Amino acid sequence: MIKIGLLHTTIRGDEKLIIEAARKKSIKIKLIDVREEIFNRKTYQCNFDVALQRCVSTVKGNNATHFFESIGIKVINNSSVAAICEDKFVTSLALQKANIPTPDFAMVFNSTQAVKAIKKMGGFPVVIKPPLGSWGRLLAKINDIDALEAILEHKDVLGSPQQKSFYIQQYIKKAGRDIRAFVIDGQTICAIYRDSLHWITNTARGGVTSNCPVTREIADISKKASDAVGDGILSTDIFETNDGLQINEINHTTEFKNSEKPTKTSISGAILDYCVKVVKNL
């Protein structure tokens, strides 16, 4: 019987859904709290077939992924996919390189270059994001030069080295919602709308989910985005614009606990089916 090693730093609602789906499918799950492991290649005893990386901590998840790959264990998602998706600037580069519609963007390291970059992308408003981050944290909508100078000064003086890399993105007016599509092995299995009165629509910031029919346009752009980063278990965040759909971000350890009910789709079950498929193809 196939056994999946579930790498985690905490068991959230998402992981509980995976555990329950595994019980229904008679798939064995080994829970691996990476905080309690000793990752030593000489002594580690591995008794599972594939690792499913679900750590909340990006640093701990990346280190665990690299370790298991080093001893020949397939990790979903792999380190190459993670390296692209965890960094918003790198994700944007991959999307743009693959000619996938995405908001205009730039990376700069000082305020002078920030002003020049914003002029080149059409002016204010823009959004400044930390390249690494999730749940809509530390995003800032910048409406004018005064706000830009204040935000960049705070980041430069108070921020970590990562915060001193200024990732600037064109602001896209979203009409109160965006789309999150769940994409497994290139196939969009379901999608949700995330509605909010705030310009940030993340469910962690109060966005309300509802089912979004998967159109051919959603499926096609999500497939292209998945291909651009290396496929796996992903979700794409999509903006609806007058010029068509645009991919905003791609998530490689996506949360889905608020999405199974409105979509009536067992995302957790589809994740497990993909893990089993990967093992059988090894």
Steps between C-alpha positions, in 0.01 A plus 500: 500500500626848410599716795520879478721700733308818587758767586358766728572756768143500627181317413255752356154444361655424160717218636204360694310477172792314341519258794125432482512453122787254543296302752212476253734393221691254722825684436756494778620835630807552716490836676847657508535811714820637349567698818560171682716328238876451479585535134826306482562310177714241679242403760153587369267204456235564237191275488268675255478522122449869429506821703218754485638837614238694700714707739375845598862610543664560163851465644428172679307364203781582259765340720291186540437485125870526418582233756253242370597568140862442599417147621297417191146565627263675260353813658177667390548779416868471417767755587511649150128577498520636855792729413295668227164521675619618840657814352252736334768666287629166372143388433433817299819444300397142417152611393629785286765278341227251404288784350222446754296814575603643837501852650800711408771494768851605592760433767707792634722565801464872564237773485649678198469190287154433642374835370646429155351149493154625593510761222590229249204283604252786463512675835305469824332311653733202539532220752816430697537146631768310689646248252453230764175486693143374513147572624507851355738626769706817457340593169473873441297683237699811410292788364761778479864596546453591867369153587779341297772689685350417839460127431847461352663687787329276754605188310856624466543596865288241679479207261698181460740466205214344303282805564769721345432342162210702362270294281259740328193379313248681284174551689210313342147612584318177582131596534493353849623148425765277354516131411700218655526191281623167638729335250634146539735358240396780264125437532273754667275289724297791642514872571359756742418866496643698792278802561590790728424868543874545560743502208678202660274198448693226684274287720754555779402868477125439496433407138183293453515192278243378250513257212648623173414294192816378329488653153729403216681833545567428869613144425726609214680781682539287814648215295750737343590642841545151643725402211705817548598410858535124464152359580394319817231594754441872451246777513495804277373841607332661202384854427211574264584803284356674195777336299432149629633293789837564662693278740598688814674232708549123516486313831688174559371415851153633444232510768165359399296434815252775409470385139379140508150587617416776248651307208364161615840359405725282712821693446661290774401183318642629172827584677526142627414356159784701349744377767401138424543563127850640559601193704367259236698683231831487690 
